[in-house]
């Protein structure tokens, strides 16, 4: 990840707020990764409101992360998809116990605090995926199934969504390097163990 380019068919132009950091030293693939520390978010990348950002059926969200710290008194975010008008938020975030960040979790539709990783690794990159097939939500770490949660809503009736990486203001950002975020709408890529990729996602 060396820039904030949207390589989807939408080809949206992101809005850069503050000074998001591309770290060319700590990276999984390519020229660099998106780096942020634990703090109230003042620097972020956002993609404008679009109906395609509403994950109202099957989907896959993938990304790689390497955490730089586990200190944090508040939940801290990696990604938010949200709507002002409909007052909903889907998100990926680290859960805090009031002192430290303990685990990685997600909220999509009616499923909240679904575990993606039970601990945050500050030494190694890990690849994560969240998928939904019908009303089943799955989370994966390095190709291994972590959670399967049945009864997930398909969030019908939602309108346009806005993507923020790591989050909008008034929320805390997770202390991590993030690489290669891919959101696939309409396709659940994984429901069981799979082999993690060994190179960056293609640009199409």
Helices and strands as residue ranges (DSSP letters): E 15-17, E 21-23, E 33-36, E 39-40, E 44-50, G 51-53, E 59-67, E 76-83, E 88-96, E 101-108, E 111-117, E 126-133, E 136-141, E 144-150, E 161-165, E 172-173, E 176-185
